[in-house]
C-alpha cells in the first residue's frame, strides 16, 4: 500500500481501481457494489502508475440496475 507508484495511496499495489468521468479514483477490488455518485465514462485499471513493466489482461463483468 505504500508504493510510490500507486495511483490510490493506501490501496494494495496492482489492485483493481476505477474512476467515473473526471472523478477521483476508487478501489474496486474483487467485488464492488455501490450507487454511483455521478455519471460519466467508467475507467478501470490497476493501481500502478508504472505501466511499462506490466503485461497481461483483465476480464471484468459489469451489471447495472436501475
mmCIF file as Biopython writes it, N, C-alpha, C and O atoms, coordinates in Angstrom:
data_model
#
loop_
_atom_site.group_PDB
_atom_site.id
_atom_site.type_symbol
_atom_site.label_atom_id
_atom_site.label_alt_id
_atom_site.label_comp_id
_atom_site.label_asym_id
_atom_site.label_entity_id
_atom_site.label_seq_id
_atom_site.pdbx_PDB_ins_code
_atom_site.Cartn_x
_atom_site.Cartn_y
_atom_site.Cartn_z
_atom_site.occupancy
_atom_site.B_iso_or_equiv
_atom_site.auth_seq_id
_atom_site.auth_asym_id
_atom_site.pdbx_PDB_model_num
ATOM 1   N N  . UNK A ? 1  ? 0.795   -1.229 0.000   1.0 0.0 1  A 1 
ATOM 2   C CA . UNK A ? 1  ? 0.000   0.000  0.000   1.0 0.0 1  A 1 
ATOM 3   C C  . UNK A ? 1  ? 0.831   1.284  0.000   1.0 0.0 1  A 1 
ATOM 4   O O  . UNK A ? 1  ? 0.296   2.354  -0.289  1.0 0.0 1  A 1 
ATOM 5   N N  . UNK A ? 2  ? 2.138   1.201  0.320   1.0 0.0 2  A 1 
ATOM 6   C CA . UNK A ? 2  ? 2.961   2.411  0.395   1.0 0.0 2  A 1 
ATOM 7   C C  . UNK A ? 2  ? 3.855   2.610  -0.819  1.0 0.0 2  A 1 
ATOM 8   O O  . UNK A ? 2  ? 4.744   3.461  -0.785  1.0 0.0 2  A 1 
ATOM 9   N N  . UNK A ? 3  ? 3.651   1.864  -1.871  1.0 0.0 3  A 1 
ATOM 10  C CA . UNK A ? 3  ? 4.463   2.013  -3.077  1.0 0.0 3  A 1 
ATOM 11  C C  . UNK A ? 3  ? 4.232   3.402  -3.685  1.0 0.0 3  A 1 
ATOM 12  O O  . UNK A ? 3  ? 3.089   3.829  -3.851  1.0 0.0 3  A 1 
ATOM 13  N N  . UNK A ? 4  ? 5.313   4.093  -4.011  1.0 0.0 4  A 1 
ATOM 14  C CA . UNK A ? 4  ? 5.159   5.425  -4.604  1.0 0.0 4  A 1 
ATOM 15  C C  . UNK A ? 4  ? 4.622   5.377  -6.028  1.0 0.0 4  A 1 
ATOM 16  O O  . UNK A ? 4  ? 4.376   6.420  -6.634  1.0 0.0 4  A 1 
ATOM 17  N N  . UNK A ? 5  ? 4.439   4.183  -6.561  1.0 0.0 5  A 1 
ATOM 18  C CA . UNK A ? 5  ? 3.906   4.047  -7.917  1.0 0.0 5  A 1 
ATOM 19  C C  . UNK A ? 5  ? 2.387   3.811  -7.923  1.0 0.0 5  A 1 
ATOM 20  O O  . UNK A ? 5  ? 1.794   3.673  -8.993  1.0 0.0 5  A 1 
ATOM 21  N N  . UNK A ? 6  ? 1.756   3.764  -6.753  1.0 0.0 6  A 1 
ATOM 22  C CA . UNK A ? 6  ? 0.306   3.573  -6.690  1.0 0.0 6  A 1 
ATOM 23  C C  . UNK A ? 6  ? -0.430  4.849  -7.062  1.0 0.0 6  A 1 
ATOM 24  O O  . UNK A ? 6  ? -0.006  5.944  -6.690  1.0 0.0 6  A 1 
ATOM 25  N N  . UNK A ? 7  ? -1.505  4.717  -7.777  1.0 0.0 7  A 1 
ATOM 26  C CA . UNK A ? 7  ? -2.362  5.860  -8.100  1.0 0.0 7  A 1 
ATOM 27  C C  . UNK A ? 7  ? -3.273  6.198  -6.924  1.0 0.0 7  A 1 
ATOM 28  O O  . UNK A ? 7  ? -3.579  7.367  -6.692  1.0 0.0 7  A 1 
ATOM 29  N N  . UNK A ? 8  ? -3.708  5.178  -6.177  1.0 0.0 8  A 1 
ATOM 30  C CA . UNK A ? 8  ? -4.548  5.381  -4.998  1.0 0.0 8  A 1 
ATOM 31  C C  . UNK A ? 8  ? -3.734  4.951  -3.789  1.0 0.0 8  A 1 
ATOM 32  O O  . UNK A ? 8  ? -3.517  3.758  -3.577  1.0 0.0 8  A 1 
ATOM 33  N N  . UNK A ? 9  ? -3.286  5.908  -2.999  1.0 0.0 9  A 1 
ATOM 34  C CA . UNK A ? 9  ? -2.469  5.602  -1.836  1.0 0.0 9  A 1 
ATOM 35  C C  . UNK A ? 9  ? -3.294  4.887  -0.769  1.0 0.0 9  A 1 
ATOM 36  O O  . UNK A ? 9  ? -4.479  5.169  -0.590  1.0 0.0 9  A 1 
ATOM 37  N N  . UNK A ? 10 ? -2.653  3.963  -0.066  1.0 0.0 10 A 1 
ATOM 38  C CA . UNK A ? 10 ? -3.328  3.208  0.980   1.0 0.0 10 A 1 
ATOM 39  C C  . UNK A ? 10 ? -4.062  1.984  0.453   1.0 0.0 10 A 1 
ATOM 40  O O  . UNK A ? 10 ? -4.666  1.243  1.228   1.0 0.0 10 A 1 
ATOM 41  N N  . UNK A ? 11 ? -4.015  1.766  -0.864  1.0 0.0 11 A 1 
ATOM 42  C CA . UNK A ? 11 ? -4.659  0.619  -1.506  1.0 0.0 11 A 1 
ATOM 43  C C  . UNK A ? 11 ? -3.555  -0.278 -2.041  1.0 0.0 11 A 1 
ATOM 44  O O  . UNK A ? 11 ? -2.543  0.216  -2.540  1.0 0.0 11 A 1 
ATOM 45  N N  . UNK A ? 12 ? -3.734  -1.575 -1.945  1.0 0.0 12 A 1 
ATOM 46  C CA . UNK A ? 12 ? -2.708  -2.524 -2.381  1.0 0.0 12 A 1 
ATOM 47  C C  . UNK A ? 12 ? -2.245  -2.252 -3.805  1.0 0.0 12 A 1 
ATOM 48  O O  . UNK A ? 12 ? -3.034  -1.895 -4.680  1.0 0.0 12 A 1 
ATOM 49  N N  . UNK A ? 13 ? -0.954  -2.430 -4.010  1.0 0.0 13 A 1 
ATOM 50  C CA . UNK A ? 13 ? -0.375  -2.283 -5.337  1.0 0.0 13 A 1 
ATOM 51  C C  . UNK A ? 13 ? -1.001  -3.302 -6.276  1.0 0.0 13 A 1 
ATOM 52  O O  . UNK A ? 13 ? -1.160  -4.466 -5.907  1.0 0.0 13 A 1 
ATOM 53  N N  . UNK A ? 14 ? -1.353  -2.886 -7.469  1.0 0.0 14 A 1 
ATOM 54  C CA . UNK A ? 14 ? -1.940  -3.695 -8.536  1.0 0.0 14 A 1 
ATOM 55  C C  . UNK A ? 14 ? -3.390  -4.085 -8.272  1.0 0.0 14 A 1 
ATOM 56  O O  . UNK A ? 14 ? -3.937  -4.913 -9.000  1.0 0.0 14 A 1 
ATOM 57  N N  . UNK A ? 15 ? -4.030  -3.512 -7.250  1.0 0.0 15 A 1 
ATOM 58  C CA . UNK A ? 15 ? -5.461  -3.747 -7.028  1.0 0.0 15 A 1 
ATOM 59  C C  . UNK A ? 15 ? -6.247  -3.106 -8.165  1.0 0.0 15 A 1 
ATOM 60  O O  . UNK A ? 15 ? -5.777  -2.150 -8.780  1.0 0.0 15 A 1 
ATOM 61  N N  . UNK A ? 16 ? -7.432  -3.620 -8.447  1.0 0.0 16 A 1 
ATOM 62  C CA . UNK A ? 16 ? -8.289  -3.040 -9.476  1.0 0.0 16 A 1 
ATOM 63  C C  . UNK A ? 16 ? -8.905  -1.756 -8.941  1.0 0.0 16 A 1 
ATOM 64  O O  . UNK A ? 16 ? -9.541  -1.750 -7.886  1.0 0.0 16 A 1 
ATOM 65  N N  . UNK A ? 17 ? -8.711  -0.665 -9.681  1.0 0.0 17 A 1 
ATOM 66  C CA . UNK A ? 17 ? -9.292  0.616  -9.307  1.0 0.0 17 A 1 
ATOM 67  C C  . UNK A ? 17 ? -10.157 1.130  -10.444 1.0 0.0 17 A 1 
ATOM 68  O O  . UNK A ? 17 ? -10.047 0.666  -11.579 1.0 0.0 17 A 1 
ATOM 69  N N  . UNK A ? 18 ? -11.011 2.081  -10.138 1.0 0.0 18 A 1 
ATOM 70  C CA . UNK A ? 18 ? -11.888 2.662  -11.143 1.0 0.0 18 A 1 
ATOM 71  C C  . UNK A ? 18 ? -11.997 4.156  -10.959 1.0 0.0 18 A 1 
ATOM 72  O O  . UNK A ? 18 ? -11.554 4.716  -9.956  1.0 0.0 18 A 1 
ATOM 73  N N  . UNK A ? 19 ? -12.599 4.790  -11.950 1.0 0.0 19 A 1 
ATOM 74  C CA . UNK A ? 19 ? -12.860 6.221  -11.895 1.0 0.0 19 A 1 
ATOM 75  C C  . UNK A ? 19 ? -14.066 6.494  -12.774 1.0 0.0 19 A 1 
ATOM 76  O O  . UNK A ? 19 ? -14.166 5.942  -13.870 1.0 0.0 19 A 1 
ATOM 77  N N  . UNK A ? 20 ? -14.982 7.333  -12.318 1.0 0.0 20 A 1 
ATOM 78  C CA . UNK A ? 20 ? -16.128 7.752  -13.118 1.0 0.0 20 A 1 
ATOM 79  C C  . UNK A ? 20 ? -15.880 9.156  -13.634 1.0 0.0 20 A 1 
ATOM 80  O O  . UNK A ? 20 ? -15.719 10.096 -12.856 1.0 0.0 20 A 1 
ATOM 81  N N  . UNK A ? 21 ? -15.849 9.289  -14.945 1.0 0.0 21 A 1 
ATOM 82  C CA . UNK A ? 21 ? -15.612 10.595 -15.553 1.0 0.0 21 A 1 
ATOM 83  C C  . UNK A ? 21 ? -14.325 11.218 -15.061 1.0 0.0 21 A 1 
ATOM 84  O O  . UNK A ? 21 ? -13.273 10.581 -15.095 1.0 0.0 21 A 1 
ATOM 85  N N  . UNK A ? 22 ? -14.396 12.448 -14.606 1.0 0.0 22 A 1 
ATOM 86  C CA . UNK A ? 22 ? -13.230 13.168 -14.097 1.0 0.0 22 A 1 
ATOM 87  C C  . UNK A ? 22 ? -13.107 13.051 -12.581 1.0 0.0 22 A 1 
ATOM 88  O O  . UNK A ? 22 ? -12.323 13.773 -11.964 1.0 0.0 22 A 1 
ATOM 89  N N  . UNK A ? 23 ? -13.876 12.149 -11.979 1.0 0.0 23 A 1 
ATOM 90  C CA . UNK A ? 23 ? -13.866 11.999 -10.526 1.0 0.0 23 A 1 
ATOM 91  C C  . UNK A ? 23 ? -12.578 11.393 -9.994  1.0 0.0 23 A 1 
ATOM 92  O O  . UNK A ? 23 ? -11.662 11.074 -10.752 1.0 0.0 23 A 1 
ATOM 93  N N  . UNK A ? 24 ? -12.529 11.242 -8.691  1.0 0.0 24 A 1 
ATOM 94  C CA . UNK A ? 24 ? -11.366 10.658 -8.022  1.0 0.0 24 A 1 
ATOM 95  C C  . UNK A ? 24 ? -11.367 9.140  -8.206  1.0 0.0 24 A 1 
ATOM 96  O O  . UNK A ? 24 ? -12.434 8.527  -8.221  1.0 0.0 24 A 1 
ATOM 97  N N  . UNK A ? 25 ? -10.198 8.528  -8.346  1.0 0.0 25 A 1 
ATOM 98  C CA . UNK A ? 25 ? -10.131 7.065  -8.451  1.0 0.0 25 A 1 
ATOM 99  C C  . UNK A ? 25 ? -10.526 6.409  -7.123  1.0 0.0 25 A 1 
ATOM 100 O O  . UNK A ? 25 ? -10.343 6.987  -6.051  1.0 0.0 25 A 1 
ATOM 101 N N  . UNK A ? 26 ? -11.067 5.201  -7.216  1.0 0.0 26 A 1 
ATOM 102 C CA . UNK A ? 26 ? -11.541 4.473  -6.045  1.0 0.0 26 A 1 
ATOM 103 C C  . UNK A ? 26 ? -11.206 2.995  -6.191  1.0 0.0 26 A 1 
ATOM 104 O O  . UNK A ? 26 ? -11.003 2.505  -7.302  1.0 0.0 26 A 1 
ATOM 105 N N  . UNK A ? 27 ? -11.150 2.296  -5.081  1.0 0.0 27 A 1 
ATOM 106 C CA . UNK A ? 27 ? -10.880 0.859  -5.078  1.0 0.0 27 A 1 
ATOM 107 C C  . UNK A ? 27 ? -12.104 0.102  -5.560  1.0 0.0 27 A 1 
ATOM 108 O O  . UNK A ? 27 ? -13.202 0.296  -5.039  1.0 0.0 27 A 1 
ATOM 109 N N  . UNK A ? 28 ? -11.922 -0.759 -6.548  1.0 0.0 28 A 1 
ATOM 110 C CA . UNK A ? 28 ? -12.951 -1.684 -6.995  1.0 0.0 28 A 1 
ATOM 111 C C  . UNK A ? 28 ? -12.698 -3.038 -6.343  1.0 0.0 28 A 1 
ATOM 112 O O  . UNK A ? 28 ? -13.606 -3.643 -5.773  1.0 0.0 28 A 1 
ATOM 113 N N  . UNK A ? 29 ? -11.456 -3.507 -6.432  1.0 0.0 29 A 1 
ATOM 114 C CA . UNK A ? 29 ? -11.109 -4.786 -5.822  1.0 0.0 29 A 1 
ATOM 115 C C  . UNK A ? 29 ? -11.778 -5.952 -6.524  1.0 0.0 29 A 1 
ATOM 116 O O  . UNK A ? 29 ? -12.079 -5.887 -7.716  1.0 0.0 29 A 1 
ATOM 117 N N  . UNK A ? 30 ? -12.005 -7.013 -5.776  1.0 0.0 30 A 1 
ATOM 118 C CA . UNK A ? 30 ? -12.597 -8.229 -6.329  1.0 0.0 30 A 1 
ATOM 119 C C  . UNK A ? 30 ? -14.089 -8.067 -6.593  1.0 0.0 30 A 1 
ATOM 120 O O  . UNK A ? 30 ? -14.636 -8.664 -7.520  1.0 0.0 30 A 1 
ATOM 121 N N  . UNK A ? 31 ? -14.734 -7.257 -5.773  1.0 0.0 31 A 1 
ATOM 122 C CA . UNK A ? 31 ? -16.182 -7.044 -5.905  1.0 0.0 31 A 1 
ATOM 123 C C  . UNK A ? 31 ? -16.488 -5.639 -5.407  1.0 0.0 31 A 1 
ATOM 124 O O  . UNK A ? 31 ? -16.039 -5.248 -4.330  1.0 0.0 31 A 1 
ATOM 125 N N  . UNK A ? 32 ? -17.240 -4.889 -6.176  1.0 0.0 32 A 1 
ATOM 126 C CA . UNK A ? 32 ? -17.620 -3.539 -5.778  1.0 0.0 32 A 1 
ATOM 127 C C  . UNK A ? 32 ? -19.082 -3.350 -6.069  1.0 0.0 32 A 1 
ATOM 128 O O  . UNK A ? 32 ? -19.538 -3.626 -7.178  1.0 0.0 32 A 1 
ATOM 129 N N  . UNK A ? 33 ? -19.820 -2.885 -5.095  1.0 0.0 33 A 1 
ATOM 130 C CA . UNK A ? 33 ? -21.239 -2.611 -5.269  1.0 0.0 33 A 1 
ATOM 131 C C  . UNK A ? 33 ? -21.544 -1.291 -4.593  1.0 0.0 33 A 1 
ATOM 132 O O  . UNK A ? 33 ? -21.318 -1.124 -3.394  1.0 0.0 33 A 1 
ATOM 133 N N  . UNK A ? 34 ? -22.059 -0.353 -5.374  1.0 0.0 34 A 1 
ATOM 134 C CA . UNK A ? 34 ? -22.338 0.961  -4.836  1.0 0.0 34 A 1 
ATOM 135 C C  . UNK A ? 34 ? -23.233 1.721  -5.803  1.0 0.0 34 A 1 
ATOM 136 O O  . UNK A ? 34 ? -23.368 1.351  -6.969  1.0 0.0 34 A 1 
ATOM 137 N N  . UNK A ? 35 ? -23.834 2.775  -5.306  1.0 0.0 35 A 1 
ATOM 138 C CA . UNK A ? 35 ? -24.575 3.690  -6.161  1.0 0.0 35 A 1 
ATOM 139 C C  . UNK A ? 35 ? -23.582 4.750  -6.626  1.0 0.0 35 A 1 
ATOM 140 O O  . UNK A ? 35 ? -22.907 5.383  -5.814  1.0 0.0 35 A 1 
ATOM 141 N N  . UNK A ? 36 ? -23.502 4.932  -7.918  1.0 0.0 36 A 1 
ATOM 142 C CA . UNK A ? 36 ? -22.571 5.921  -8.473  1.0 0.0 36 A 1 
ATOM 143 C C  . UNK A ? 36 ? -23.003 7.315  -8.069  1.0 0.0 36 A 1 
ATOM 144 O O  . UNK A ? 36 ? -24.172 7.675  -8.202  1.0 0.0 36 A 1 
ATOM 145 N N  . UNK A ? 37 ? -22.069 8.091  -7.580  1.0 0.0 37 A 1 
ATOM 146 C CA . UNK A ? 37 ? -22.367 9.448  -7.154  1.0 0.0 37 A 1 
ATOM 147 C C  . UNK A ? 37 ? -22.441 10.438 -8.305  1.0 0.0 37 A 1 
ATOM 148 O O  . UNK A ? 37 ? -22.871 11.578 -8.130  1.0 0.0 37 A 1 
ATOM 149 N N  . UNK A ? 38 ? -22.023 9.997  -9.473  1.0 0.0 38 A 1 
ATOM 150 C CA . UNK A ? 38 ? -22.031 10.862 -10.650 1.0 0.0 38 A 1 
ATOM 151 C C  . UNK A ? 38 ? -22.077 9.994  -11.896 1.0 0.0 38 A 1 
ATOM 152 O O  . UNK A ? 38 ? -21.771 8.803  -11.846 1.0 0.0 38 A 1 
ATOM 153 N N  . UNK A ? 39 ? -22.460 10.596 -13.009 1.0 0.0 39 A 1 
ATOM 154 C CA . UNK A ? 39 ? -22.453 9.894  -14.273 1.0 0.0 39 A 1 
ATOM 155 C C  . UNK A ? 39 ? -21.123 10.074 -14.968 1.0 0.0 39 A 1 
ATOM 156 O O  . UNK A ? 39 ? -20.271 10.836 -14.511 1.0 0.0 39 A 1 
ATOM 157 N N  . UNK A ? 40 ? -20.946 9.378  -16.062 1.0 0.0 40 A 1 
ATOM 158 C CA . UNK A ? 40 ? -19.730 9.531  -16.848 1.0 0.0 40 A 1 
ATOM 159 C C  . UNK A ? 40 ? -19.175 8.189  -17.259 1.0 0.0 40 A 1 
ATOM 160 O O  . UNK A ? 40 ? -19.676 7.138  -16.860 1.0 0.0 40 A 1 
ATOM 161 N N  . UNK A ? 41 ? -18.144 8.242  -18.054 1.0 0.0 41 A 1 
ATOM 162 C CA . UNK A ? 41 ? -17.478 7.036  -18.529 1.0 0.0 41 A 1 
ATOM 163 C C  . UNK A ? 41 ? -16.764 6.360  -17.374 1.0 0.0 41 A 1 
ATOM 164 O O  . UNK A ? 41 ? -16.146 7.021  -16.539 1.0 0.0 41 A 1 
ATOM 165 N N  . UNK A ? 42 ? -16.851 5.039  -17.332 1.0 0.0 42 A 1 
ATOM 166 C CA . UNK A ? 42 ? -16.179 4.258  -16.297 1.0 0.0 42 A 1 
ATOM 167 C C  . UNK A ? 42 ? -14.824 3.806  -16.815 1.0 0.0 42 A 1 
ATOM 168 O O  . UNK A ? 42 ? -14.737 3.145  -17.851 1.0 0.0 42 A 1 
ATOM 169 N N  . UNK A ? 43 ? -13.768 4.161  -16.096 1.0 0.0 43 A 1 
ATOM 170 C CA . UNK A ? 43 ? -12.411 3.730  -16.405 1.0 0.0 43 A 1 
ATOM 171 C C  . UNK A ? 43 ? -11.986 2.715  -15.356 1.0 0.0 43 A 1 
ATOM 172 O O  . UNK A ? 43 ? -12.213 2.923  -14.164 1.0 0.0 43 A 1 
ATOM 173 N N  . UNK A ? 44 ? -11.378 1.628  -15.785 1.0 0.0 44 A 1 
ATOM 174 C CA . UNK A ? 44 ? -10.863 0.600  -14.880 1.0 0.0 44 A 1 
ATOM 175 C C  . UNK A ? 44 ? -9.403  0.334  -15.195 1.0 0.0 44 A 1 
ATOM 176 O O  . UNK A ? 44 ? -8.984  0.408  -16.350 1.0 0.0 44 A 1 
ATOM 177 N N  . UNK A ? 45 ? -8.632  0.027  -14.167 1.0 0.0 45 A 1 
ATOM 178 C CA . UNK A ? 45 ? -7.225  -0.288 -14.380 1.0 0.0 45 A 1 
ATOM 179 C C  . UNK A ? 45 ? -6.588  -0.758 -13.087 1.0 0.0 45 A 1 
ATOM 180 O O  . UNK A ? 45 ? -7.252  -0.909 -12.062 1.0 0.0 45 A 1 
ATOM 181 N N  . UNK A ? 46 ? -5.309  -0.980 -13.157 1.0 0.0 46 A 1 
ATOM 182 C CA . UNK A ? 46 ? -4.565  -1.442 -11.994 1.0 0.0 46 A 1 
ATOM 183 C C  . UNK A ? 46 ? -4.008  -0.255 -11.215 1.0 0.0 46 A 1 
ATOM 184 O O  . UNK A ? 46 ? -3.727  0.801  -11.782 1.0 0.0 46 A 1 
ATOM 185 N N  . UNK A ? 47 ? -3.857  -0.446 -9.926  1.0 0.0 47 A 1 
ATOM 186 C CA . UNK A ? 47 ? -3.283  0.588  -9.067  1.0 0.0 47 A 1 
ATOM 187 C C  . UNK A ? 47 ? -1.763  0.601  -9.254  1.0 0.0 47 A 1 
ATOM 188 O O  . UNK A ? 47 ? -1.012  0.116  -8.408  1.0 0.0 47 A 1 
ATOM 189 N N  . UNK A ? 48 ? -1.340  1.160  -10.366 1.0 0.0 48 A 1 
ATOM 190 C CA . UNK A ? 48 ? 0.076   1.180  -10.723 1.0 0.0 48 A 1 
ATOM 191 C C  . UNK A ? 48 ? 0.287   2.258  -11.783 1.0 0.0 48 A 1 
ATOM 192 O O  . UNK A ? 48 ? -0.331  2.216  -12.847 1.0 0.0 48 A 1 
ATOM 193 N N  . UNK A ? 49 ? 1.145   3.206  -11.497 1.0 0.0 49 A 1 
ATOM 194 C CA . UNK A ? 49 ? 1.413   4.258  -12.474 1.0 0.0 49 A 1 
ATOM 195 C C  . UNK A ? 49 ? 2.573   3.905  -13.397 1.0 0.0 49 A 1 
ATOM 196 O O  . UNK A ? 49 ? 2.792   4.588  -14.398 1.0 0.0 49 A 1 
ATOM 197 N N  . UNK A ? 50 ? 3.318   2.854  -13.080 1.0 0.0 50 A 1 
ATOM 198 C CA . UNK A ? 50 ? 4.450   2.427  -13.928 1.0 0.0 50 A 1 
ATOM 199 C C  . UNK A ? 50 ? 3.997   1.254  -14.801 1.0 0.0 50 A 1 
ATOM 200 O O  . UNK A ? 50 ? 4.198   0.093  -14.445 1.0 0.0 50 A 1 
ATOM 201 N N  . UNK A ? 51 ? 3.400   1.559  -15.917 1.0 0.0 51 A 1 
ATOM 202 C CA . UNK A ? 51 ? 2.821   0.520  -16.766 1.0 0.0 51 A 1 
ATOM 203 C C  . UNK A ? 51 ? 3.811   -0.144 -17.698 1.0 0.0 51 A 1 
ATOM 204 O O  . UNK A ? 51 ? 3.477   -1.155 -18.316 1.0 0.0 51 A 1 
ATOM 205 N N  . UNK A ? 52 ? 5.019   0.386  -17.824 1.0 0.0 52 A 1 
ATOM 206 C CA . UNK A ? 52 ? 5.967   -0.147 -18.799 1.0 0.0 52 A 1 
ATOM 207 C C  . UNK A ? 52 ? 6.490   -1.534 -18.432 1.0 0.0 52 A 1 
ATOM 208 O O  . UNK A ? 52 ? 7.030   -2.223 -19.298 1.0 0.0 52 A 1 
ATOM 209 N N  . UNK A ? 53 ? 6.350   -1.966 -17.180 1.0 0.0 53 A 1 
ATOM 210 C CA . UNK A ? 53 ? 6.831   -3.295 -16.796 1.0 0.0 53 A 1 
ATOM 211 C C  . UNK A ? 53 ? 5.687   -4.284 -16.558 1.0 0.0 53 A 1 
ATOM 212 O O  . UNK A ? 53 ? 5.886   -5.332 -15.943 1.0 0.0 53 A 1 
ATOM 213 N N  . UNK A ? 54 ? 4.488   -3.947 -17.048 1.0 0.0 54 A 1 
ATOM 214 C CA . UNK A ? 54 ? 3.306   -4.800 -16.858 1.0 0.0 54 A 1 
ATOM 215 C C  . UNK A ? 54 ? 2.957   -5.548 -18.136 1.0 0.0 54 A 1 
ATOM 216 O O  . UNK A ? 54 ? 3.308   -5.131 -19.240 1.0 0.0 54 A 1 
ATOM 217 N N  . UNK A ? 55 ? 2.264   -6.651 -17.959 1.0 0.0 55 A 1 
ATOM 218 C CA . UNK A ? 55 ? 1.722   -7.383 -19.108 1.0 0.0 55 A 1 
ATOM 219 C C  . UNK A ? 55 ? 0.477   -8.119 -18.645 1.0 0.0 55 A 1 
ATOM 220 O O  . UNK A ? 55 ? 0.227   -8.234 -17.445 1.0 0.0 55 A 1 
ATOM 221 N N  . UNK A ? 56 ? -0.290  -8.607 -19.581 1.0 0.0 56 A 1 
ATOM 222 C CA . UNK A ? 56 ? -1.486  -9.374 -19.253 1.0 0.0 56 A 1 
ATOM 223 C C  . UNK A ? 56 ? -2.756  -8.628 -19.599 1.0 0.0 56 A 1 
ATOM 224 O O  . UNK A ? 56 ? -2.730  -7.625 -20.313 1.0 0.0 56 A 1 
ATOM 225 N N  . UNK A ? 57 ? -3.869  -9.129 -19.086 1.0 0.0 57 A 1 
ATOM 226 C CA . UNK A ? 57 ? -5.162  -8.550 -19.402 1.0 0.0 57 A 1 
ATOM 227 C C  . UNK A ? 57 ? -6.102  -8.767 -18.214 1.0 0.0 57 A 1 
ATOM 228 O O  . UNK A ? 57 ? -5.807  -9.529 -17.293 1.0 0.0 57 A 1 
ATOM 229 N N  . UNK A ? 58 ? -7.227  -8.081 -18.264 1.0 0.0 58 A 1 
ATOM 230 C CA . UNK A ? 58 ? -8.263  -8.180 -17.240 1.0 0.0 58 A 1 
ATOM 231 C C  . UNK A ? 58 ? -9.562  -8.621 -17.881 1.0 0.0 58 A 1 
ATOM 232 O O  . UNK A ? 58 ? -9.843  -8.287 -19.032 1.0 0.0 58 A 1 
ATOM 233 N N  . UNK A ? 59 ? -10.335 -9.354 -17.150 1.0 0.0 59 A 1 
ATOM 234 C CA . UNK A ? 59 ? -11.703 -9.660 -17.567 1.0 0.0 59 A 1 
ATOM 235 C C  . UNK A ? 59 ? -12.614 -9.117 -16.485 1.0 0.0 59 A 1 
ATOM 236 O O  . UNK A ? 59 ? -12.529 -9.522 -15.326 1.0 0.0 59 A 1 
ATOM 237 N N  . UNK A ? 60 ? -13.487 -8.200 -16.869 1.0 0.0 60 A 1 
ATOM 238 C CA . UNK A ? 60 ? -14.365 -7.527 -15.919 1.0 0.0 60 A 1 
ATOM 239 C C  . UNK A ? 60 ? -15.806 -7.741 -16.337 1.0 0.0 60 A 1 
ATOM 240 O O  . UNK A ? 60 ? -16.149 -7.611 -17.512 1.0 0.0 60 A 1 
ATOM 241 N N  . UNK A ? 61 ? -16.638 -8.065 -15.379 1.0 0.0 61 A 1 
ATOM 242 C CA . UNK A ? 61 ? -18.073 -8.232 -15.630 1.0 0.0 61 A 1 
ATOM 243 C C  . UNK A ? 61 ? -18.801 -7.093 -14.913 1.0 0.0 61 A 1 
ATOM 244 O O  . UNK A ? 61 ? -18.616 -6.885 -13.714 1.0 0.0 61 A 1 
ATOM 245 N N  . UNK A ? 62 ? -19.621 -6.365 -15.652 1.0 0.0 62 A 1 
ATOM 246 C CA . UNK A ? 62 ? -20.350 -5.220 -15.103 1.0 0.0 62 A 1 
ATOM 247 C C  . UNK A ? 62 ? -21.844 -5.476 -15.232 1.0 0.0 62 A 1 
ATOM 248 O O  . UNK A ? 62 ? -22.347 -5.851 -16.291 1.0 0.0 62 A 1 
ATOM 249 N N  . UNK A ? 63 ? -22.527 -5.264 -14.132 1.0 0.0 63 A 1 
ATOM 250 C CA . UNK A ? 63 ? -24.001 -5.387 -14.139 1.0 0.0 63 A 1 
ATOM 251 C C  . UNK A ? 63 ? -24.571 -4.096 -13.595 1.0 0.0 63 A 1 
ATOM 252 O O  . UNK A ? 63 ? -24.146 -3.621 -12.542 1.0 0.0 63 A 1 
ATOM 253 N N  . UNK A ? 64 ? -25.522 -3.528 -14.299 1.0 0.0 64 A 1 
ATOM 254 C CA . UNK A ? 64 ? -26.151 -2.295 -13.838 1.0 0.0 64 A 1 
ATOM 255 C C  . UNK A ? 64 ? -27.604 -2.583 -13.490 1.0 0.0 64 A 1 
ATOM 256 O O  . UNK A ? 64 ? -28.236 -3.471 -14.064 1.0 0.0 64 A 1 
ATOM 257 N N  . UNK A ? 65 ? -28.105 -1.831 -12.559 1.0 0.0 65 A 1 
ATOM 258 C CA . UNK A ? 65 ? -29.506 -1.917 -12.168 1.0 0.0 65 A 1 
ATOM 259 C C  . UNK A ? 65 ? -30.053 -0.510 -12.120 1.0 0.0 65 A 1 
ATOM 260 O O  . UNK A ? 65 ? -29.348 0.436  -11.771 1.0 0.0 65 A 1 
ATOM 261 N N  . UNK A ? 66 ? -31.327 -0.383 -12.478 1.0 0.0 66 A 1 
ATOM 262 C CA . UNK A ? 66 ? -31.926 0.957  -12.403 1.0 0.0 66 A 1 
ATOM 263 C C  . UNK A ? 66 ? -33.204 0.913  -11.627 1.0 0.0 66 A 1 
ATOM 264 O O  . UNK A ? 66 ? -33.857 1.942  -11.453 1.0 0.0 66 A 1 
#
